């Protein structure tokens, strides 16, 4: 979860020597500004749209779009699990061939990326289909047991439009698999980020503070304390980071001197910002004060990260700057409005609660039955 420049391996921005022995020309100030500005814009898009979609997701009754709720226990354990995973990947890259590991990872993220991108573009693509498009509804249902003990394992509803989106996403997937092009990487990265912000829900603000605080320490340790995170980020050929070339103006789409931003620096603050948007809506004041405060804080924090990295020529743990900003700005607003207790007492019910799950499933079945009846009447 760091913001860094991909060349050379020590994290500095000095000119590297390519394999053919010629000196790579340094990136121009315009190219660097374009790269950093593009990374900032790409980070903001999934946070904004993911937060908006998280509101519809929380209100929705479809089992296929049921959000995953993060509790305080999950938040406390997450930095430990993330550290073990990061160290494991580092050791794998040191022990085994990087080529074979990345081949397996490419196939894994190829499938995940197609599904994530399809889910991302589906609402936008629906507007382009003609009114007379023959759209049929399908349901993928796997159950376990029978009678009263029947339990749903998978309940996914989709239609013909979703299948078209899946086909379009597969084209991007093949492009990524064959070329590893940075644009295909970013399309998958943006899709992962938006889906993460939309579908991962914090149950309250305290949980968000625990998660961000734990990862604040995690990020500082693994970036400043060791070379593990930077090594993994540069060895890991998977769409787990957004990249943008600093030499785009000189080399066009074949540019290869990248600045990068880890998806964790988007999703982790993003789910906290999305929570504050849902808190704003729960106040029923037709204002989004806390959302805009935290969104502005994210821009400020990432801007500081880019500035510090550019000055010191070293990869920076973005959460070092993002966490204090994203927590501090909304808390200051709450202090000014006298709503600190109200903000920290806001609680979202988990969709995994038996009563909530039963109710949502029943409503989903009723909606599905209603649709079938309407089709028969037509």
NUMI-177811 format. One record per residue (C-alpha): residue number from 1; x, y, z. Coordinates in nm, 3 decimals. Layout:
<pts>
+-----+---------+---------+---------+
:   i :      px :      py :      pz :
+-----+---------+---------+---------+
: NUM :       X :       Y :       Z :
...
+-----+---------+---------+---------+
</pts>
This chain:
<pts>
+-----+---------+---------+---------+
:   i :      px :      py :      pz :
+-----+---------+---------+---------+
:   1 :   0.000 :   0.000 :   0.000 :
:   2 :   0.259 :   0.249 :  -0.110 :
:   3 :   0.294 :   0.521 :  -0.368 :
:   4 :   0.616 :   0.475 :  -0.560 :
:   5 :   0.804 :   0.499 :  -0.886 :
:   6 :   0.877 :   0.170 :  -1.054 :
:   7 :   1.229 :   0.246 :  -1.169 :
:   8 :   1.486 :   0.176 :  -1.043 :
:   9 :   1.433 :  -0.097 :  -0.780 :
:  10 :   1.568 :   0.107 :  -0.491 :
:  11 :   1.269 :   0.340 :  -0.517 :
:  12 :   1.457 :   0.647 :  -0.642 :
:  13 :   1.370 :   0.833 :  -0.958 :
:  14 :   1.719 :   0.841 :  -1.104 :
:  15 :   1.764 :   0.729 :  -1.464 :
:  16 :   1.796 :   0.353 :  -1.502 :
:  17 :   2.007 :   0.163 :  -1.755 :
:  18 :   1.791 :  -0.052 :  -1.987 :
:  19 :   1.913 :  -0.395 :  -2.105 :
:  20 :   2.053 :  -0.258 :  -2.432 :
:  21 :   2.300 :  -0.042 :  -2.242 :
:  22 :   2.159 :   0.296 :  -2.347 :
:  23 :   2.067 :   0.551 :  -2.084 :
:  24 :   1.695 :   0.606 :  -2.034 :
:  25 :   1.615 :   0.977 :  -2.069 :
:  26 :   1.482 :   1.131 :  -1.746 :
:  27 :   1.110 :   1.203 :  -1.724 :
:  28 :   1.011 :   1.560 :  -1.795 :
:  29 :   0.837 :   1.773 :  -1.529 :
:  30 :   0.528 :   1.773 :  -1.750 :
:  31 :   0.531 :   1.392 :  -1.771 :
:  32 :   0.572 :   1.355 :  -1.394 :
:  33 :   0.288 :   1.602 :  -1.328 :
:  34 :   0.066 :   1.417 :  -1.575 :
:  35 :   0.141 :   1.082 :  -1.410 :
:  36 :   0.072 :   1.202 :  -1.055 :
:  37 :  -0.238 :   1.395 :  -1.159 :
:  38 :  -0.373 :   1.091 :  -1.341 :
:  39 :  -0.311 :   0.865 :  -1.040 :
:  40 :  -0.496 :   1.113 :  -0.818 :
:  41 :  -0.792 :   1.127 :  -1.056 :
:  42 :  -0.802 :   0.748 :  -1.096 :
:  43 :  -0.802 :   0.709 :  -0.717 :
:  44 :  -1.093 :   0.951 :  -0.673 :
:  45 :  -1.323 :   0.792 :  -0.930 :
:  46 :  -1.376 :   0.452 :  -0.760 :
:  47 :  -1.409 :   0.617 :  -0.418 :
:  48 :  -1.680 :   0.859 :  -0.533 :
:  49 :  -1.882 :   0.619 :  -0.746 :
:  50 :  -1.819 :   0.325 :  -0.513 :
:  51 :  -1.952 :   0.528 :  -0.218 :
:  52 :  -2.265 :   0.625 :  -0.411 :
:  53 :  -2.323 :   0.266 :  -0.517 :
:  54 :  -2.266 :   0.146 :  -0.160 :
:  55 :  -2.580 :   0.336 :  -0.058 :
:  56 :  -2.789 :   0.150 :  -0.316 :
:  57 :  -2.614 :  -0.172 :  -0.217 :
:  58 :  -2.707 :  -0.122 :   0.151 :
:  59 :  -3.069 :  -0.058 :   0.054 :
:  60 :  -3.088 :  -0.335 :  -0.205 :
:  61 :  -3.249 :  -0.671 :  -0.144 :
:  62 :  -3.068 :  -0.869 :  -0.413 :
:  63 :  -2.869 :  -1.157 :  -0.266 :
:  64 :  -2.609 :  -1.121 :  -0.543 :
:  65 :  -2.524 :  -0.766 :  -0.427 :
:  66 :  -2.524 :  -0.833 :  -0.052 :
:  67 :  -2.244 :  -0.629 :   0.109 :
:  68 :  -1.976 :  -0.784 :   0.329 :
:  69 :  -1.979 :  -0.615 :   0.671 :
:  70 :  -1.649 :  -0.561 :   0.854 :
:  71 :  -1.675 :  -0.577 :   1.234 :
:  72 :  -1.431 :  -0.442 :   1.492 :
:  73 :  -1.286 :  -0.792 :   1.535 :
:  74 :  -1.228 :  -0.821 :   1.161 :
:  75 :  -1.067 :  -0.476 :   1.158 :
:  76 :  -0.829 :  -0.563 :   1.443 :
:  77 :  -0.717 :  -0.886 :   1.274 :
:  78 :  -0.680 :  -0.744 :   0.925 :
:  79 :  -0.330 :  -0.586 :   0.964 :
:  80 :  -0.196 :  -0.916 :   1.103 :
:  81 :  -0.347 :  -1.118 :   0.818 :
:  82 :  -0.222 :  -0.863 :   0.564 :
:  83 :   0.130 :  -0.876 :   0.712 :
:  84 :   0.139 :  -1.257 :   0.694 :
:  85 :   0.016 :  -1.250 :   0.335 :
:  86 :   0.268 :  -0.983 :   0.234 :
:  87 :   0.560 :  -1.167 :   0.396 :
:  88 :   0.446 :  -1.495 :   0.241 :
:  89 :   0.443 :  -1.340 :  -0.107 :
:  90 :   0.787 :  -1.189 :  -0.046 :
:  91 :   0.930 :  -1.529 :   0.051 :
:  92 :   0.762 :  -1.696 :  -0.246 :
:  93 :   0.926 :  -1.447 :  -0.483 :
:  94 :   1.262 :  -1.506 :  -0.316 :
:  95 :   1.241 :  -1.889 :  -0.319 :
:  96 :   1.048 :  -1.976 :  -0.634 :
:  97 :   1.065 :  -1.856 :  -0.991 :
:  98 :   0.894 :  -1.520 :  -1.029 :
:  99 :   0.780 :  -1.621 :  -1.378 :
: 100 :   0.571 :  -1.919 :  -1.262 :
: 101 :   0.424 :  -1.736 :  -0.963 :
: 102 :   0.310 :  -1.448 :  -1.183 :
: 103 :   0.166 :  -1.695 :  -1.435 :
: 104 :  -0.058 :  -1.846 :  -1.167 :
: 105 :  -0.150 :  -1.504 :  -1.033 :
: 106 :  -0.230 :  -1.380 :  -1.384 :
: 107 :  -0.479 :  -1.662 :  -1.440 :
: 108 :  -0.639 :  -1.601 :  -1.099 :
: 109 :  -0.675 :  -1.226 :  -1.149 :
: 110 :  -0.784 :  -1.282 :  -1.510 :
: 111 :  -1.102 :  -1.450 :  -1.383 :
: 112 :  -1.154 :  -1.211 :  -1.092 :
: 113 :  -1.088 :  -0.908 :  -1.311 :
: 114 :  -1.347 :  -1.011 :  -1.571 :
: 115 :  -1.614 :  -1.059 :  -1.304 :
: 116 :  -1.525 :  -0.732 :  -1.127 :
: 117 :  -1.519 :  -0.529 :  -1.449 :
: 118 :  -1.847 :  -0.681 :  -1.564 :
: 119 :  -2.014 :  -0.589 :  -1.235 :
: 120 :  -1.869 :  -0.238 :  -1.260 :
: 121 :  -1.981 :  -0.152 :  -1.613 :
: 122 :  -2.320 :  -0.326 :  -1.598 :
: 123 :  -2.517 :  -0.024 :  -1.462 :
: 124 :  -2.357 :   0.209 :  -1.718 :
: 125 :  -2.400 :  -0.027 :  -2.013 :
: 126 :  -2.769 :  -0.082 :  -1.934 :
: 127 :  -2.839 :   0.274 :  -2.052 :
: 128 :  -2.707 :   0.196 :  -2.401 :
: 129 :  -2.927 :  -0.105 :  -2.471 :
: 130 :  -3.236 :  -0.032 :  -2.687 :
: 131 :  -3.580 :  -0.058 :  -2.529 :
: 132 :  -3.669 :  -0.361 :  -2.742 :
: 133 :  -3.354 :  -0.553 :  -2.643 :
: 134 :  -3.454 :  -0.917 :  -2.566 :
: 135 :  -3.343 :  -0.920 :  -2.203 :
: 136 :  -3.397 :  -1.247 :  -2.016 :
: 137 :  -3.346 :  -1.303 :  -1.646 :
: 138 :  -3.150 :  -1.594 :  -1.499 :
: 139 :  -3.073 :  -1.717 :  -1.150 :
: 140 :  -2.778 :  -1.927 :  -1.041 :
: 141 :  -2.881 :  -2.105 :  -0.721 :
: 142 :  -2.688 :  -2.363 :  -0.518 :
: 143 :  -2.839 :  -2.495 :  -0.198 :
: 144 :  -2.733 :  -2.734 :   0.074 :
: 145 :  -2.969 :  -2.967 :   0.262 :
: 146 :  -3.342 :  -3.004 :   0.209 :
: 147 :  -3.671 :  -2.896 :   0.361 :
: 148 :  -3.644 :  -2.660 :   0.657 :
: 149 :  -3.268 :  -2.724 :   0.674 :
: 150 :  -3.210 :  -2.599 :   0.319 :
: 151 :  -2.937 :  -2.336 :   0.314 :
: 152 :  -2.838 :  -2.119 :   0.019 :
: 153 :  -2.471 :  -2.136 :  -0.079 :
: 154 :  -2.488 :  -1.925 :  -0.395 :
: 155 :  -2.783 :  -1.716 :  -0.510 :
: 156 :  -2.685 :  -1.496 :  -0.802 :
: 157 :  -2.933 :  -1.323 :  -1.032 :
: 158 :  -2.829 :  -1.191 :  -1.374 :
: 159 :  -2.976 :  -1.116 :  -1.715 :
: 160 :  -2.878 :  -1.104 :  -2.081 :
: 161 :  -2.735 :  -0.754 :  -2.042 :
: 162 :  -2.500 :  -0.884 :  -1.773 :
: 163 :  -2.384 :  -1.157 :  -2.012 :
: 164 :  -2.304 :  -0.895 :  -2.276 :
: 165 :  -2.101 :  -0.700 :  -2.017 :
: 166 :  -1.924 :  -1.023 :  -1.925 :
: 167 :  -1.828 :  -1.072 :  -2.291 :
: 168 :  -1.690 :  -0.717 :  -2.319 :
: 169 :  -1.495 :  -0.761 :  -1.997 :
: 170 :  -1.349 :  -1.086 :  -2.131 :
: 171 :  -1.196 :  -0.892 :  -2.420 :
: 172 :  -1.013 :  -0.670 :  -2.169 :
: 173 :  -0.914 :  -0.982 :  -1.976 :
: 174 :  -0.754 :  -1.145 :  -2.281 :
: 175 :  -0.576 :  -0.819 :  -2.362 :
: 176 :  -0.435 :  -0.807 :  -2.008 :
: 177 :  -0.337 :  -1.175 :  -2.011 :
: 178 :  -0.151 :  -1.150 :  -2.340 :
: 179 :   0.006 :  -0.804 :  -2.317 :
: 180 :   0.000 :  -0.701 :  -1.950 :
: 181 :  -0.065 :  -0.353 :  -2.087 :
: 182 :  -0.089 :  -0.079 :  -1.825 :
: 183 :  -0.429 :   0.039 :  -1.953 :
: 184 :  -0.579 :  -0.310 :  -1.913 :
: 185 :  -0.415 :  -0.329 :  -1.569 :
: 186 :  -0.580 :  -0.001 :  -1.470 :
: 187 :  -0.923 :  -0.106 :  -1.597 :
: 188 :  -0.908 :  -0.413 :  -1.373 :
: 189 :  -0.760 :  -0.211 :  -1.086 :
: 190 :  -1.035 :   0.049 :  -1.104 :
: 191 :  -1.297 :  -0.226 :  -1.115 :
: 192 :  -1.149 :  -0.398 :  -0.808 :
: 193 :  -1.137 :  -0.066 :  -0.623 :
: 194 :  -1.494 :   0.034 :  -0.705 :
: 195 :  -1.629 :  -0.309 :  -0.612 :
: 196 :  -1.434 :  -0.301 :  -0.286 :
: 197 :  -1.573 :   0.038 :  -0.184 :
: 198 :  -1.923 :  -0.064 :  -0.289 :
: 199 :  -1.941 :  -0.410 :  -0.132 :
: 200 :  -1.719 :  -0.383 :   0.178 :
: 201 :  -1.910 :  -0.205 :   0.454 :
: 202 :  -1.781 :  -0.094 :   0.794 :
: 203 :  -2.046 :  -0.141 :   1.063 :
: 204 :  -1.957 :   0.181 :   1.246 :
: 205 :  -1.707 :   0.466 :   1.264 :
: 206 :  -1.514 :   0.309 :   1.552 :
: 207 :  -1.447 :   0.001 :   1.340 :
: 208 :  -1.325 :   0.227 :   1.063 :
: 209 :  -1.083 :   0.399 :   1.303 :
: 210 :  -0.953 :   0.060 :   1.422 :
: 211 :  -0.899 :  -0.059 :   1.064 :
: 212 :  -0.732 :   0.262 :   0.944 :
: 213 :  -0.523 :   0.289 :   1.260 :
: 214 :  -0.396 :  -0.069 :   1.231 :
: 215 :  -0.310 :  -0.031 :   0.864 :
: 216 :  -0.146 :   0.304 :   0.939 :
: 217 :   0.113 :   0.118 :   1.150 :
: 218 :   0.126 :  -0.170 :   0.900 :
: 219 :   0.204 :   0.063 :   0.610 :
: 220 :   0.477 :   0.254 :   0.794 :
: 221 :   0.652 :  -0.062 :   0.911 :
: 222 :   0.653 :  -0.247 :   0.580 :
: 223 :   0.759 :   0.055 :   0.372 :
: 224 :   1.010 :   0.228 :   0.601 :
: 225 :   1.116 :  -0.068 :   0.816 :
: 226 :   1.184 :  -0.315 :   0.534 :
: 227 :   1.199 :  -0.339 :   0.156 :
: 228 :   0.929 :  -0.609 :   0.155 :
: 229 :   0.632 :  -0.405 :   0.033 :
: 230 :   0.818 :  -0.221 :  -0.242 :
: 231 :   0.977 :  -0.549 :  -0.360 :
: 232 :   0.643 :  -0.730 :  -0.375 :
: 233 :   0.472 :  -0.436 :  -0.546 :
: 234 :   0.734 :  -0.433 :  -0.822 :
: 235 :   0.753 :  -0.813 :  -0.860 :
: 236 :   0.379 :  -0.878 :  -0.841 :
: 237 :   0.246 :  -0.875 :  -1.199 :
: 238 :  -0.122 :  -0.844 :  -1.112 :
: 239 :  -0.373 :  -0.558 :  -1.119 :
: 240 :  -0.332 :  -0.479 :  -0.748 :
: 241 :  -0.204 :  -0.129 :  -0.821 :
: 242 :  -0.282 :   0.159 :  -1.051 :
: 243 :   0.007 :   0.269 :  -1.272 :
: 244 :   0.067 :   0.561 :  -1.503 :
: 245 :   0.378 :   0.623 :  -1.716 :
: 246 :   0.587 :   0.930 :  -1.647 :
: 247 :   0.729 :   0.912 :  -2.000 :
: 248 :   0.392 :   0.899 :  -2.177 :
: 249 :   0.459 :   1.227 :  -2.360 :
: 250 :   0.785 :   1.087 :  -2.500 :
: 251 :   0.690 :   0.726 :  -2.576 :
: 252 :   0.313 :   0.727 :  -2.604 :
: 253 :   0.121 :   0.414 :  -2.505 :
: 254 :   0.442 :   0.207 :  -2.508 :
: 255 :   0.586 :   0.407 :  -2.216 :
: 256 :   0.745 :   0.200 :  -1.940 :
: 257 :   0.860 :   0.429 :  -1.654 :
: 258 :   0.568 :   0.404 :  -1.415 :
: 259 :   0.448 :   0.573 :  -1.101 :
: 260 :   0.218 :   0.343 :  -0.903 :
: 261 :  -0.047 :   0.354 :  -0.632 :
: 262 :  -0.157 :   0.043 :  -0.443 :
: 263 :  -0.527 :  -0.043 :  -0.447 :
: 264 :  -0.523 :  -0.064 :  -0.067 :
: 265 :  -0.460 :   0.312 :  -0.057 :
: 266 :  -0.788 :   0.355 :  -0.242 :
: 267 :  -1.015 :   0.087 :  -0.098 :
: 268 :  -0.926 :   0.121 :   0.273 :
: 269 :  -0.991 :   0.498 :   0.298 :
: 270 :  -1.269 :   0.454 :   0.042 :
: 271 :  -1.483 :   0.224 :   0.256 :
: 272 :  -1.449 :   0.472 :   0.545 :
: 273 :  -1.557 :   0.760 :   0.320 :
: 274 :  -1.850 :   0.550 :   0.194 :
: 275 :  -1.955 :   0.483 :   0.554 :
: 276 :  -1.964 :   0.858 :   0.620 :
: 277 :  -2.181 :   0.909 :   0.312 :
: 278 :  -2.430 :   0.656 :   0.449 :
: 279 :  -2.412 :   0.833 :   0.787 :
: 280 :  -2.490 :   1.163 :   0.614 :
: 281 :  -2.794 :   1.005 :   0.449 :
: 282 :  -2.911 :   0.859 :   0.782 :
: 283 :  -2.925 :   1.214 :   0.924 :
: 284 :  -3.189 :   1.300 :   0.659 :
: 285 :  -3.069 :   1.658 :   0.618 :
: 286 :  -3.020 :   1.654 :   0.240 :
: 287 :  -2.653 :   1.743 :   0.296 :
: 288 :  -2.342 :   1.531 :   0.262 :
: 289 :  -2.113 :   1.727 :   0.494 :
: 290 :  -1.911 :   1.438 :   0.634 :
: 291 :  -1.874 :   1.271 :   0.295 :
: 292 :  -1.736 :   1.586 :   0.133 :
: 293 :  -1.511 :   1.653 :   0.433 :
: 294 :  -1.357 :   1.306 :   0.414 :
: 295 :  -1.339 :   1.316 :   0.033 :
: 296 :  -1.154 :   1.648 :   0.051 :
: 297 :  -0.930 :   1.499 :   0.320 :
: 298 :  -0.840 :   1.212 :   0.087 :
: 299 :  -0.739 :   1.456 :  -0.189 :
: 300 :  -0.531 :   1.652 :   0.062 :
: 301 :  -0.364 :   1.339 :   0.205 :
: 302 :  -0.279 :   1.186 :  -0.133 :
: 303 :  -0.152 :   1.523 :  -0.255 :
: 304 :   0.083 :   1.543 :   0.045 :
: 305 :   0.198 :   1.186 :  -0.027 :
: 306 :   0.287 :   1.273 :  -0.385 :
: 307 :   0.465 :   1.591 :  -0.279 :
: 308 :   0.676 :   1.416 :  -0.015 :
: 309 :   0.763 :   1.131 :  -0.251 :
: 310 :   0.868 :   1.374 :  -0.521 :
: 311 :   1.085 :   1.573 :  -0.280 :
: 312 :   1.260 :   1.279 :  -0.111 :
: 313 :   1.268 :   1.050 :  -0.417 :
: 314 :   1.155 :   0.749 :  -0.213 :
: 315 :   0.842 :   0.533 :  -0.204 :
: 316 :   0.598 :   0.659 :   0.058 :
: 317 :   0.340 :   0.473 :   0.271 :
: 318 :   0.035 :   0.663 :   0.152 :
: 319 :  -0.170 :   0.567 :   0.459 :
: 320 :   0.079 :   0.761 :   0.670 :
: 321 :  -0.080 :   1.077 :   0.530 :
: 322 :  -0.426 :   0.950 :   0.433 :
: 323 :  -0.529 :   0.804 :   0.771 :
: 324 :  -0.481 :   1.121 :   0.983 :
: 325 :  -0.651 :   1.329 :   0.713 :
: 326 :  -0.949 :   1.098 :   0.651 :
: 327 :  -1.018 :   1.054 :   1.024 :
: 328 :  -0.917 :   1.401 :   1.138 :
: 329 :  -1.121 :   1.611 :   0.896 :
: 330 :  -1.461 :   1.448 :   0.970 :
: 331 :  -1.393 :   1.443 :   1.346 :
: 332 :  -1.313 :   1.816 :   1.338 :
: 333 :  -1.637 :   1.878 :   1.148 :
: 334 :  -1.827 :   1.670 :   1.404 :
: 335 :  -1.666 :   1.868 :   1.689 :
: 336 :  -1.765 :   2.195 :   1.525 :
: 337 :  -2.124 :   2.074 :   1.479 :
: 338 :  -2.145 :   1.904 :   1.820 :
: 339 :  -2.220 :   1.564 :   1.661 :
: 340 :  -1.922 :   1.352 :   1.773 :
: 341 :  -2.137 :   1.123 :   1.991 :
: 342 :  -2.395 :   1.089 :   1.715 :
: 343 :  -2.129 :   1.002 :   1.456 :
: 344 :  -1.964 :   0.736 :   1.671 :
: 345 :  -2.298 :   0.587 :   1.777 :
: 346 :  -2.410 :   0.534 :   1.416 :
: 347 :  -2.439 :   0.161 :   1.354 :
: 348 :  -2.518 :  -0.039 :   1.042 :
: 349 :  -2.684 :  -0.377 :   1.084 :
: 350 :  -2.498 :  -0.667 :   0.930 :
: 351 :  -2.675 :  -0.840 :   0.641 :
: 352 :  -2.543 :  -1.164 :   0.788 :
: 353 :  -2.779 :  -1.135 :   1.084 :
: 354 :  -3.025 :  -1.426 :   1.054 :
: 355 :  -3.331 :  -1.201 :   1.069 :
: 356 :  -3.192 :  -0.962 :   0.808 :
: 357 :  -3.087 :  -1.243 :   0.577 :
: 358 :  -3.424 :  -1.415 :   0.607 :
: 359 :  -3.609 :  -1.092 :   0.539 :
: 360 :  -3.395 :  -0.995 :   0.239 :
: 361 :  -3.423 :  -1.342 :   0.087 :
: 362 :  -3.799 :  -1.344 :   0.129 :
: 363 :  -3.827 :  -1.003 :  -0.036 :
: 364 :  -3.596 :  -1.115 :  -0.318 :
: 365 :  -3.815 :  -1.421 :  -0.380 :
: 366 :  -4.128 :  -1.206 :  -0.382 :
: 367 :  -3.968 :  -0.965 :  -0.630 :
: 368 :  -3.858 :  -1.254 :  -0.854 :
: 369 :  -4.207 :  -1.408 :  -0.843 :
: 370 :  -4.362 :  -1.072 :  -0.923 :
: 371 :  -4.139 :  -1.032 :  -1.229 :
: 372 :  -4.235 :  -1.377 :  -1.360 :
: 373 :  -4.605 :  -1.302 :  -1.316 :
: 374 :  -4.568 :  -0.974 :  -1.501 :
: 375 :  -4.399 :  -1.151 :  -1.793 :
: 376 :  -4.678 :  -1.410 :  -1.809 :
: 377 :  -4.945 :  -1.136 :  -1.815 :
: 378 :  -4.763 :  -0.964 :  -2.100 :
+-----+---------+---------+---------+
</pts>
